[in-house]
Amino acid sequence: MEELLRTYQDNHDRYKLEQDKVNLQLRGLSWLRLSLFLGVIAVLYFVWPYDVGLAVGAAIVLFACFLFIVRKYVSKEQQRNIIRNLISINQEEMVAVCGDYSIFPNGENHIDSEHDYSFDLDVFGAGGLFQMINRTATVFGSAQLGAMLKKPLMEGEAIISRQKAVEELAQKMEWRQRLQAIARLDSENEKDKESLEQWQNDGDTDEFSEYWNRLVWGIPVLTVGALVVAIAGVGSWLPFNVLAVFQLAILGVFRKRITAIHLSFGKKKLFLKKYILLLKHIQLENFESELLNDLQQKLKNNGSATKEIQELEKLIGALDTGMSLMGILLLNSTLLWNLRHSIRLLSWYKRCQQNLSEWFQVIGELEALSALGNFAKNHPGFTFPEPKEEGRGIVGEEMGHPFLGEERCVVNNFAVEKAGDVHIITGANMAGKSTFLRTVGVNLILAMAGAPVFAEKMQFVPIRLFTHMRTTDSLVNDESYFYAELKRLRLLLDKMLAGERVFVILDEILRGTNSVDKLNGSREFVRRLLETNTPGIVATHDLKLAQMETEFPDNIFNHCFEVTLAEGKLDYSYQLKPGVTQTMNATYLMEQMGIIPKKEELLAEA
């Protein structure tokens, strides 16, 4: 931890110095920009009455310099914003390394109480696994990371491929942080995925006729020629003036259409500017892993994504310039500027519309992989597990819960030897049963997502995970707690009977009925697990359920978490042991909290 903290602190200090340097450069560019703008006005005001040609020529030169400095300023400002984000990122990582992830988005939009396991295992929401890992800043990255945690990989080769990508990205801290810093640009204008997809699919694609495609080049050539002749003094200004007015008239005819195109594309300018930088950042990097190279190649299919979206940015910027007062006076009157760039925008859109979705998905996947790489970097004690196509289901050595931290977490060894094995866990309240179930579940999710796990060593067979740990009733659907619980178990049973490979984690099932029904029902459901060859873990307070080990010694195995009472205090070891628990603590805890009288008090009263 200390080494990581020093690394993030060094990064923070380095970027602070860079920020001071860029701020100084911005101040200089700001004064230069103002001087050039005032220069254009001064030339037109003072020189025009004496020499129109000189005034126009000087104004064009000064205006061109002004535009160059404006672009330079915008680029430098963007650089400063990226550096500012890098400073924040390293500040946040220093806090995260100490165990506080509350500043990161928690993925609450992904919460689904009916999902196979994510609701029970706190994958999403405040303090969940998603929040612990998440460093995404785009809607695409968040969606991809959510999918990686909700829909794990089921093939060993795919898992190993992702592991290699995550392992490589873990070592590319500077690249990862810059990707994250760029993704955070203009985050307040980050549109939702549906809005962008609607723009992709329903944009204005009706192109101008071929007739206008020719005129937008021919008329400006004549106009510029007339301007050169007039400035050279070999002809009058009348042809230029007529052609300039004619161009403005044409633009007036198409004003509504051009305005609509400008609104459609202009709204996406800041949004797209960020994605251009992301694409550049991705395409310029040299990757070694196959998965990262495959993703990079997708950006090169059907042309270069960076080049194409750069072209889009330039076209939108050019149209923005044409909409300004200076653009109307100098560009639209001589170059039919707005119409020409509107035509080019529609041509670009028609050519690249179908590729947009894939490009954004690639960015999202790399952002999600980068978040997993950051997770791996921040947990150097975690290991990449080994997927197996067959053999033992799960073998975890020195396995702990990622939420608890490596320094204070009690770790355990655990193994599911074969399909069809059921492990029954007993123990007193707060002894560690539920935490252990979540330990196994969360590490299995991480393993199948291609991430490192909290274990000294882990092997696993990719398998569908299904949990039943947290059931809620529904007043809306007029469902009782017990009925909701039965629906959950029925859903699990359907998967088992359909022949799906499922690993189940059950915590105190049938809590909504009396103890006799609960025991009988639990026994029968465990029999169902054995009949369908379904491996899993069942935690219970009912010690009689553990007696099934004698009936099925080859498939049912008892484990427990013991509690000891010494000097009036309960001692929790949180160590998983073979056998059935011999201690319970509910009465003692109720006595200590004053809920019921202590035994000695009852004896004294008697």
Buried (B, 14 or more C-beta within 10 A) or exposed (E): BEEBEEBBBEBBEBBBEBBEEBEEBBEEBBEBBEEBBEBBEEBBEEBBEEEBBEBBBBBBBBBEBBBEBBEBBEEBBBBBBBBBBBBBBBBBBBBBBEEEBEEBBBBEEBBEEEBBBBBBBBBBBEEBBBBBBBBBBBBBBBBBBBBBBBEBBBEBEBBBBBBBBBBBBBEBBEBBBBBBBBBBBBEEEBBEBEBBBEBBEEBBEEBBEEEBBEBBEEBBEBBBBBBEBBBEEEBEBEBBBEBBEBBBEBBEEBEEBBBEBBEBBBBBBBBBBBBBBBBBBBBEBEBEBEBBEEBBEBBEEBEBBBBBBBBBBBBBBBBBBBBEEBBBBBBBBBBBBBBBBBBBBBBBBEEBBEBBBBBBBBBBBBBBBBBBBBBBBBBEEBBBBBBBEEEBBBBBBBBBBBBBBBEEBBBBBBBBBBBBBBBBBBBBBBBBBBBBBBBBBBBBBBBBBBBBBBBBBBBBBBBBBBBBBEBEBEEEEEBEBBBBBBBBBEEBBEBBEEEBBBBBBBBBBBEBBEEEEBBEBBBEBBBBBBEBBBBBBBBBBBBEBBBBBEEBEEBBBBBBBBBEEEEEEBEBEBBBBEEBBEBBBEEBBEBBEEEEEBEEEEEEEE
